[in-house]
């Protein structure tokens, strides 16, 4: 039996860069919405800030474990949250184009958009639920933040945005130009008229993809370029002469390991209370191990006798892979049933699901 207390794999930098990514995404969406939708766009931007704060508050209140994919789920949620506002404002513009007043257009726009928003979010919620039930570890974290984001985004779009827009109208901002400016009608693109061309392109891409997967599999490389979690690899334990921080490891050590091994998915982890660093790479042959040891000695004056290596198995089992396939099938069936129930016609549901499976 052997036990090590390991440090974090991700440092403060990972959190700060994720926060920056979220802030930049939020700012760009905010500016875009104002540019395209004027005053309602400003309302949507303010609602989006409230949405972000609510999501963070819920994560904190219910003590939900925050994983890196979970942070990605929050940032993805920002983009998804504004979708509902786009649907609403598109409906409002349709009403104003027909000559209705601002107030009536807003009222009708919110009413007409509600069913589309609910349907779109429920289908995504089905996918999140299946991910949570069939997923494991960090995938569950992503599913949780995604589900929270979906529910909160529906609330902010249908309640908060409406309150802010109506507040703007109530304080006297009623000029039609603040809400919509007629533009020159654009000639719609006849996509269906060119359907044969698009079907051919799609088939070529799909068949080409499977062909490349087949060639890679026959060479023993697998259909996909799987990461360490799927394939396993080599774990090298190096005792350095000083205690490097996670940021220093990423900046100084990882580039050298990538250069020697040719692996650009290197994972590192510190062993607490020591100068040891665990370096995980793809499976290394004997000459590659020797080259890595020599690189550590040459660049960091490491004692070669304090370097040990062992092959490690994958952390994602075949069972997890099967669960992923089952998750796709289960989510597809439930989406099919929901759309069929909502629109009372299996042709609508089937066409939507076929398009979805085509994308997969």
PEFEN-V535137 format. One record per backbone hydrogen bond with DSSP energy under -1.0 kcal/mol. CO is the residue of the C=O (numbers start at 1). NH is the residue of the N-H. Records with the same first field share a line. If there is no record, write none. Layout:
CO->NH, NH
This chain:
5->272
12->16
13->17
14->18
15->19
16->20
17->21
18->22
19->23
20->24
21->25
22->26
23->27
24->28
25->29
26->30
27->31
28->32
29->33
30->34
31->35
32->36
33->37
34->38
38->42
39->43
40->44
41->45
42->46
43->47
44->48
45->49
46->50
47->51
48->52
49->53
50->54
51->55
52->56
53->57
54->58
55->59
56->60
57->61
58->62
59->64
67->71
68->72
69->73
70->74
71->75
72->76
73->77
74->78
75->79
76->80
77->81
78->82
82->86
83->87
84->88
85->89
86->90
87->91
88->92
89->93
90->94
91->95
92->96
93->97
94->98
95->100
96->99
101->105
102->106
103->107
104->108
105->109
106->110
107->111
108->112
109->113
110->114
113->117
114->118
115->119
116->120
117->121
118->122
119->123
120->124
121->125
122->126
123->127
124->128
125->129
126->130
127->131
128->132
129->133
130->134
131->135
136->139
137->141
138->142
139->143
140->144
141->145
142->146
143->147
144->148
145->149
146->150
147->151
148->152
149->153
150->154
151->155
152->156
153->157
154->158
155->159, 160
156->161
159->163
160->164
161->165
162->166
163->167
164->168
165->169
166->170
167->171
168->173
169->172
172->174
175->178
176->179, 180
178->39
189->191
191->194
192->195
194->198
195->199
196->200
197->201
198->202
199->203
200->204
201->205
202->206
203->207
204->208
205->209
206->210
207->211
208->212
209->213
210->214
211->215
212->216
213->217
214->218
215->219
216->221
217->220
224->226
227->230, 231
228->232
229->315, 316
233->312
234->281
235->310
236->279
237->308
238->277
242->244
245->249
246->250
247->251
248->252
249->254
253->257
254->258
255->259
256->260
257->261
258->262
267->280
269->278
270->7
271->274
275->240
276->271
277->238
278->269
279->236
280->267
281->234
285->289
286->290
287->291
288->292
289->293
290->294
291->295
292->296
293->297
294->298
295->299
296->300, 302
297->301
303->306
304->307
306->239
308->237
310->235
312->233
317->321
318->322
319->323
320->324
321->325
322->326
323->327
324->328
325->329
326->330
327->331
328->332
329->333
330->334
331->335
332->336
333->337
334->338
335->339
336->340
337->341
338->342
339->343
340->344
345->349
346->350
347->351
348->352
349->353
350->354
351->355
352->356
353->357
354->358
355->359
356->360
